[in-house]
C-alpha cells in the first residue's frame, strides 16, 4: 500500500512537470530592455543613481553581461545625448563623460558584440526628454546625432537598428504629425544603414479610439519595421488596467496581421514609490505576480517579442558589483523572474491560472468558511482578474480567513495552493502566512505546511494576483483547511487548489 502511494505520487509529479513545461511555452519571456545613460529626474533614482559614476565603462560592460545572462537579446538605448552633452564622441556636443576614458555608448557596443546581443541605437535627445519634432532645430539635431552614431557604430556586429524616441500618443489615434516625423527619421536611418531595423514604442493605448478607421490606418502608414507598444500597466493610466490592456493588445494583434510591421510589446516592470507618472517619484519593482500577468496577456495577443522598460535598473542580480535597483527588492524581483524562467516555485501554477488551464481536485467540493462573502466561489474553478470588484473574489472581512473543504472521501494529497488578490486602495491584502491542514474526520486537523509569502512594500498603486503554494507534500485526508491572516485590510481569495494539474 505504501509503495503504491509513493508510485502515484511520483507519477503525479511527472505529470505536473510535463504540464509546467507546456504552460511555460505559451508565455514569451522578456528578450530586451531599455537602458538609460542619464539621470534626468527622480524617476531615474535606481537606474542612474546620482551617488554612482554612471559613465564608468566597466559599469556598462558589467550590466550588459548581466542582462545577457538573464536571457536578454536586445538592448535599447533610450538616449545618447541630453542637454547638449553626448555619451559618445560627438563632433558638435560636449562629452557627458571624462574625455580620458571610453564613452558609455562605446562600452555598451563592445560588450554587446562580445555577448552576441543586438543594440537599437537612439537618435535623441536633441535637447532633452521633452524633444518635440515640430521644432525644426530638434529634428535637425536628431538627424545629426543619427549621422554621427551611424558613422561611429554601424560597423559593430551588435548594431541591429534604430530606436526612434518619438514617443507619441494614440489618444485617440496617432497624429499625422507623429506619422510624418517617424517616417522622415526612418527614411534617413535606412539611407545611412541599409537593412537595419527601425523601431518605435508609442503609448496611449488606454484611451485610444479603436473603433475609428483612422486608428488602424495610421499604423499602416508607418514606415517602420517594429512597433513595441507600451502596455502602460506600470504607469497606471487607469486604476486597474490589466483587463483592458489585454483586450487592447488583442485588437492590435489583429491589426498587425495586415501591416507587415512586427508586433512587439513594451511591458512595464515598474511601479512608483510615491505618486504615479511624476518626475518626483522613483521607479521601483512591481510585484512579480503583476508582471507575470502582463507577460501572459501580451503573449495571448500574439506578440512576436517582448521588450521591457525596464529590466535594467529594476531587476538587479544579487551580488552585482554595480547594484543599481531598489535595495533588496530589485534582487527579489530578479530572483522571481529567474525562478519563473526556470519553472521553479509557485510561478508555473500562477501562470497557468492566468491561462485558465488548471485542473483542480477541489473543484465542485463543498466548502465552509466563516466570515466569507460567498464560500462556494473558493471551489468553483472560476478565476478572478485584477479587480477586487470582480464577481469571482470571495472576501474575508477583518483579514482573517479559515476555510474547510470536504473531499467526500479520504484521498492522497500531493500539493495545495490558494490564490489571493492585493489592492491597497480597496484595503485588500495578501496574507503574510498561510497554514494548510488535513483531517480524516473534520475535527482534529494536522498541519502539513506553512507558507510565508514575500509581500513587497511597493503596494501604493497596483492591483495584482499571487498565490501560496505548498509545493510537494505527502498527506492523506478527507478535509483540507486553509488558515490565513493579514495585518491590514481584508483578504480576497478566488480558489483553493488540491492536487492542481496544469
Helices and strands as residue ranges (DSSP letters): H 2-24, E 32-35, G 42-44, H 57-69, E 74-77, E 81-82, E 85-86, E 94-95, H 104-115, E 118-122, H 136-153, E 159-163, H 176-192, E 197-200, G 205-207, H 213-221, E 226-230, H 242-256, E 262-268, E 270-272, E 283-285, H 288-300, E 305-309, H 329-342, H 347-354, E 366-369, G 375-379, E 394-396, G 397-399, E 400-413, E 416-423, G 424-426, E 433-439, E 446-452, E 463-469, E 475-485, E 491-498
